[in-house]
C-alpha cells in the first residue's frame, strides 16, 4: 500500500492533469461531449502505456547508454525542479507543456489524444523520468505490479479531470487555477529536490 500511494502521489503531481485543462479545452472546443470523452480516454490509455513501458524498460535504456539510475535521477530532478518553478511563476494558462504554435497546429488535427495530449502534456519528460526512477533491482514482482497498478489508477482521476474541465474551470475561475497551479508547483519542486538529494546521498555512499 505504501508503494501504491507513493507512486500515485509522485506521478500525479508531475502529470498534473489540472495544468492540461486549458489546452484540452482549446483543442476540443468544437468537439461534441462524446468526442471529448473519447479523446480524454485515449490520452489516458496512451499515458498508461508510455509510463508503464518506460518504467519496465527504463533500466535497459540506461544500461544501453552506460548511465546509472542516479545519473537519471539527478537529471530528472533538475528537469522536475524547472517544471515546478515554471508552475510557480506562470499565470492562468500555467503548467502547459506545449508552445502556442504547437497548440495552434494541433487544433486542426483530427486526433489530439497521443500528441500533444498524452505526450508531452500528461506523460512528459518529468513523468517519464519519475517512471524510470521508480525501477530498482530490489523490486519484487509484487512491487512492480503495484507500481503498474498505481499508473493505471492515475489515469482515472486524470480522465475525469479532463472531461469535467469545462465545469471545473467555471467553478474555479482564473484565480483558482493560478492558486492550484502554485500548489502543484510547490509539490513538484519538492519532488525534484527529493530526486536530487536521494541520488546524491546514494552516490556518496
C-alpha positions as CSV (number, residue, x, y, z in Angstrom):
1,X,0.0,0.0,0.0
2,X,2.9,2.4,0.8
3,X,4.4,1.7,-2.7
4,X,1.0,2.2,-4.3
5,X,0.3,5.6,-2.6
6,X,3.9,6.9,-3.0
7,X,3.9,6.1,-6.7
8,X,0.4,7.6,-7.3
9,X,1.2,10.8,-5.4
10,X,4.6,11.3,-7.1
11,X,3.3,10.7,-10.6
12,X,0.1,12.7,-10.1
13,X,2.0,15.8,-9.1
14,X,4.2,15.6,-12.1
15,X,1.5,14.6,-14.6
16,X,-0.6,17.5,-13.2
17,X,-3.9,17.0,-15.2
18,X,-5.1,20.3,-13.9
19,X,-2.4,22.0,-15.9
20,X,-3.7,20.3,-19.0
21,X,-7.3,21.5,-18.7
22,X,-7.0,24.9,-20.5
23,X,-5.1,23.4,-23.5
24,X,-7.5,20.4,-23.6
25,X,-10.5,22.8,-23.8
26,X,-8.8,24.8,-26.5
27,X,-8.1,21.7,-28.6
28,X,-11.6,20.2,-28.2
29,X,-13.7,23.4,-28.2
30,X,-15.6,22.4,-31.3
31,X,-16.0,18.7,-30.4
32,X,-19.1,17.1,-29.0
33,X,-19.1,15.9,-25.4
34,X,-18.8,12.3,-26.7
35,X,-15.9,13.1,-28.9
36,X,-14.2,15.0,-26.0
37,X,-14.7,11.9,-23.8
38,X,-13.1,9.7,-26.5
39,X,-10.1,12.0,-26.8
40,X,-9.6,12.1,-23.0
41,X,-9.9,8.3,-22.7
42,X,-7.4,7.6,-25.5
43,X,-5.0,10.1,-24.0
44,X,-5.2,8.4,-20.6
45,X,-4.7,4.9,-22.2
46,X,-1.7,6.2,-24.1
47,X,-0.3,7.8,-20.9
48,X,-0.6,4.4,-19.1
49,X,1.3,2.7,-21.9
50,X,4.0,5.3,-22.1
51,X,4.7,5.4,-18.4
52,X,4.5,1.7,-17.9
53,X,6.9,1.0,-20.8
54,X,9.5,3.5,-19.5
55,X,9.1,2.0,-16.0
56,X,9.7,-1.5,-17.3
57,X,12.3,-0.8,-20.0
58,X,14.0,2.3,-18.5
59,X,16.8,0.3,-16.8
60,X,17.7,-1.4,-20.1
61,X,17.7,2.0,-21.8
62,X,20.1,3.4,-19.1
63,X,22.3,0.3,-19.5
64,X,22.4,0.7,-23.2
65,X,23.8,4.3,-22.9
66,X,26.0,3.4,-20.0
67,X,24.1,5.5,-17.5
68,X,23.4,4.9,-13.8
69,X,20.0,5.3,-12.2
70,X,21.5,8.1,-10.0
71,X,22.5,10.0,-13.1
72,X,18.9,9.9,-14.4
73,X,17.5,10.9,-11.0
74,X,19.8,13.9,-10.8
75,X,18.9,14.9,-14.4
76,X,15.3,14.2,-13.9
77,X,15.3,16.1,-10.6
78,X,16.7,19.2,-12.4
79,X,14.0,18.9,-15.0
80,X,11.3,18.5,-12.4
81,X,12.7,21.5,-10.5
82,X,12.4,23.6,-13.6
83,X,8.8,22.4,-14.2
84,X,7.9,23.3,-10.5
85,X,9.5,26.7,-10.9
86,X,7.5,27.3,-14.1
87,X,4.3,26.3,-12.4
88,X,5.0,28.7,-9.5
89,X,5.8,31.6,-11.8
90,X,3.2,31.3,-14.6
91,X,-0.2,32.8,-15.0
92,X,-3.6,31.2,-15.5
93,X,-2.6,29.1,-18.5
94,X,0.2,27.8,-16.3
95,X,1.8,24.5,-16.5
96,X,1.1,23.8,-20.1
97,X,3.9,21.8,-21.6
98,X,3.4,22.7,-25.2
99,X,4.0,26.0,-27.0
100,X,1.3,28.3,-28.5
101,X,2.5,27.3,-32.0
102,X,2.0,23.6,-31.2
103,X,-1.4,24.3,-29.8
104,X,-2.5,26.2,-32.9
105,X,-1.1,23.4,-35.1
106,X,-3.0,20.7,-33.1
107,X,-6.3,22.5,-33.4
108,X,-6.6,21.2,-37.0
109,X,-5.6,17.7,-36.1
110,X,-8.4,15.1,-36.1
111,X,-6.9,13.2,-33.2
112,X,-5.0,15.0,-30.4
113,X,-5.1,12.1,-27.9
114,X,-1.5,11.0,-28.4
115,X,0.2,14.2,-29.3
116,X,0.1,16.7,-27.8
117,X,-2.3,15.4,-25.1
118,X,-0.7,12.2,-23.9
119,X,2.8,13.3,-24.9
120,X,4.1,15.7,-23.8
121,X,1.3,17.2,-21.7
122,X,0.4,14.2,-19.5
123,X,3.4,11.9,-19.8
124,X,6.1,14.5,-20.5
125,X,9.9,14.2,-19.7
126,X,9.3,14.8,-16.0
127,X,6.7,12.0,-15.6
128,X,8.9,9.7,-17.7
129,X,12.0,10.5,-15.5
130,X,9.9,9.6,-12.4
131,X,8.7,6.4,-14.0
132,X,12.3,5.2,-14.8
133,X,13.5,6.4,-11.4
134,X,10.9,4.1,-9.7
135,X,12.6,1.0,-11.0
136,X,15.3,-0.6,-8.8
137,X,16.8,-4.1,-8.8
138,X,15.4,-4.8,-5.4
139,X,11.8,-4.6,-6.5
140,X,9.8,-7.8,-6.3
141,X,7.2,-8.8,-8.9
142,X,4.5,-7.7,-6.4
143,X,6.1,-4.3,-6.1
144,X,6.3,-3.9,-9.8
145,X,2.7,-4.9,-10.2
146,X,1.7,-2.3,-7.6
147,X,3.6,0.4,-9.4
148,X,1.9,-0.5,-12.7
149,X,-1.4,-0.5,-10.8
150,X,-0.7,3.0,-9.5
151,X,-0.1,4.2,-13.1
152,X,-3.4,2.7,-14.1
153,X,-5.2,4.3,-11.1
154,X,-3.6,7.6,-12.0
155,X,-5.5,7.5,-15.3
156,X,-8.9,7.5,-13.5
157,X,-8.8,11.0,-11.9
158,X,-6.9,12.3,-14.9
159,X,-9.7,11.2,-17.2
160,X,-12.4,12.7,-15.0
161,X,-10.5,16.0,-14.6
162,X,-10.2,16.3,-18.3
163,X,-13.9,15.6,-19.2
164,X,-15.2,17.8,-16.4
165,X,-12.7,20.6,-17.2
166,X,-15.3,23.0,-18.5
167,X,-17.2,22.8,-15.2
168,X,-14.0,22.9,-13.1
169,X,-12.7,26.0,-14.9
170,X,-16.1,27.8,-14.5
171,X,-16.2,26.9,-10.8
172,X,-12.5,27.7,-10.0
173,X,-12.0,30.6,-12.3
174,X,-8.6,32.0,-13.2
175,X,-7.7,32.8,-9.6
176,X,-8.5,29.3,-8.5
177,X,-6.4,27.8,-11.4
178,X,-3.5,30.0,-10.5
179,X,-3.7,29.0,-6.9
180,X,-3.9,25.3,-7.8
181,X,-1.0,25.7,-10.2
182,X,1.2,27.2,-7.5
183,X,0.2,24.4,-5.0
184,X,1.1,21.8,-7.6
185,X,4.3,23.7,-8.5
186,X,5.4,23.6,-4.9
187,X,4.8,19.8,-4.7
188,X,6.6,19.2,-8.0
189,X,9.5,21.4,-6.8
190,X,9.8,19.4,-3.6
191,X,9.7,16.2,-5.6
192,X,12.6,17.4,-7.8
193,X,14.6,18.3,-4.7
194,X,13.9,14.8,-3.3
195,X,15.1,13.2,-6.6
196,X,18.4,15.1,-6.5
197,X,19.2,14.7,-2.8
198,X,18.4,10.9,-2.8
199,X,20.6,10.4,-5.8
200,X,23.5,12.4,-4.2
201,X,23.2,10.5,-1.0
202,X,23.3,7.2,-2.8
203,X,26.3,8.3,-4.9
204,X,28.3,9.4,-1.8
205,X,27.5,6.1,-0.1
